[in-house]
Structure formats: structure tokens, C-alpha cells
């Protein structure tokens, strides 16, 4: 059973009660991400997430770690382009402790200077680790250029130079400006009583208020082009991408189907042609991301330099084919069955259910039953997929980033 309430400070609470589970997954979702930062604030959202675990007025860092272990579950946090989430999964009997802990972490981090210096190095190591992973780095380089220097394209972790100069005052000022109950959601799924959760949340979050006006999110323009980033690597990492529909766009169902057919699983066209038939790459896949006002459809691959041109030509051919030819009934049915199975299997995971609850509320302001999502996907026709492919997959819409033993820009491939 799904329920929703709004606390007096504007904080939204959504739950899905599933009594047959022994556990509950709870998430505190703050409506602030890396796209909300100014250039001078770059990396502060993620930095604040880290600092929460260094201590609050009621708990030191060791106390936090010990309490997470004592509840016998998990507790963590993550930052995205549009949200910060503190979340945990515990046995239902431990839900009161989890509510108290997550509220403390999200709302009352001390951000002490001595802790900041320690965590600064941890974040720098995280950035260096990303820079040492070519598959991740090509995505970062692509986004920075494709979104034209907009905050949307800046890396969530921040840049090492800026992180090295962050002060305690920077964190506190940014937090005060951006953490707002009205754009935040608490979501819980599993063996949870909605009424009992409200009773726990009211005292834990009663101090969460912010009278400042919310920041306005600026649209994220794109600048499609080709970029080469020479590096001494064994492979060329390829990131190809185009703008897609937003989370609340009616075309999101067709976009999801298009992604599955293109490169979303092992039977997809890119995997079958480029890996299985041509043997050009070990790893190739497509992916889709939906945000509040835009989206992204991408293709990622790693390839030996001597096979790069052939791989790009093969990708171009598959993009052309999905635009020119309607998907066959058998292929469409296969994609439908894959998605239907994936969605229904996901409802056995309370963490997934909690995240779906939160995103429904954040992006749509209401709950979408699983059956509605499945129905929306199953209703997508071959004609709708082809029409969307012709709208999104035009040559002028694509960005291409190459990282590895490359020189100059690649040309001669018509995407």
C-alpha cells in the first residue's frame, strides 16, 4: 500500500508498506545536486555528503560507523546531478534508529575544519581514481564538453584544484542556501508503518527549515561536436551521446525501448553486431538517463586503435538501420519481455522500491504503480520507436569523445 503525507515544514513523506518483507529501506532525498552549484561552488554538494559521516553534535565519526554496524544493515549516501541521498536498509525493528541516524547525518553535520582536511584528501583520492579509470574518465570529458560548460556537465566529484581550496565556510554557506525541506523527500519501502514513520520523522526533522527562495535551475544547452583526448592507453575509450527526453516526457517509454534495442542488453543490436559478429570490442553498450528537464542517450565502448574506424562505422550503420527500418515484431516482443521481467524482479528489492518511490515523487509529484510502468512500455509501438529514433539520432545531435592513442578529431563517419 502506498501513502503520502507532507509535514508542516513542507517535507514530503512517501511509503510503500509491504508486510511480507522483514526489512525496510529508508532514504532522505535532498533536492540539490551538482547542477545546482555555481562555478565557485563546484564539488560542494558531494563534499557535504562526505562530511556528514565525519560527525554531528550527537555522534562522532566512530559512533556513526559503530551504530551502522550495530543495526546490522547498511547505511550510505550518494550525490547525483540533481539530488543528494542518505539511505539505509535495516530490519524493521531497527527503523527508529535508522530514522534518527539519517536525520542526524543529513541535517546536522558539524563540518569541523580538522575533519574537512582529512576528508579533502579522501575526495581527492576519489577524483584521482576516476582519472585513472579510462572508461569513467571519457564520460567525464564527454559531459564537460557536450553540455557546453554548464553546471550540468561538470563532474559531480568536483575538480582537484577547487577541492583543494574548499573552506568550512564555503560548505556551511552552500548548505544554508540549497538544503530546503520543500524540495526534499523521505521515502521508505518494506515492512514500514506510514503512521509510525510520521511520528518518528516529525521530531527528527522539525528543525529542518529554510526561508530562502529556492535556486532556479537553468536549462542545460548542448554543444554536439567531436573531441579527441590523447593518452597513452592500450585501448581507445569511446563515448557517443545525444540529448534525450526528460523524466516526465511521454516519450520516455519509447526512449527506454529504443535504448534496450540499441545496446541495453546482450541481445541488443550493438552487442550482437560489434562484439558477437564482428569481434571489434569486448565491451559495448548503450544507456539512457532521465533528468528533470532533459535526458541523455549514450553509447560506450573500448576498442583497439586499429579497430576504431571499423567500430565507429559499424555503430553508424546500426544507428542508420534503426532509423530507416521498423523494428520487427519478434525483436520488439523480445525487448518487451526483457523489460517486463526486469521490472517485476526489481520489486523484490526494497532498496529499488524505495528509490523508485522517491524518484516518482521528485519528478512527477505522485506515485506510479508498477503496472502502469509496464503497461506504458508494452504499449510502445515499432512506429513510435522509429519516429523517436529519427528525432534523436540525427547526425547534428551527436557528441563524440575519444580517449586514448588518438590524434586530432575523427571524421568521415556519418552518425
Secondary structure, DSSP 8 states (H G I E B T S, - for coil): -EEEEE-TTS-EEEEEE-TT-SEEEEEEEES--GGG--GGGTTHHHHHHHHHTTBBSS-BHHHHHHHHHHTTSEEEEEE-SS-EEEEEEEEGGGHHHHHHHHHHHHH-B---HHHHHHHHHHHHHHHHHHHT-HHHHHHHHHHHHHTTT-GGGS-TT--HHHHTT--HHHHHHHHHHH--GGG-EEEEEES--HHHHHHHHHHHSTT----S-------------EEEEE---SEEEEEEEEEE--TT-TTHHHHHHHHIIIIISTTSHHIIIIIIIS---S-EEEEEEE-SS-EEEEEEEEEEGGGHHHHHHHHHHHHHHHHHS---HHHHHHHHHHHHHHHHHHTT-HHHHHHHHHHHHHHHSS---HHHHHHHHHT--HHHHHHHHHHH--GGG-EEEEEES--S---S---
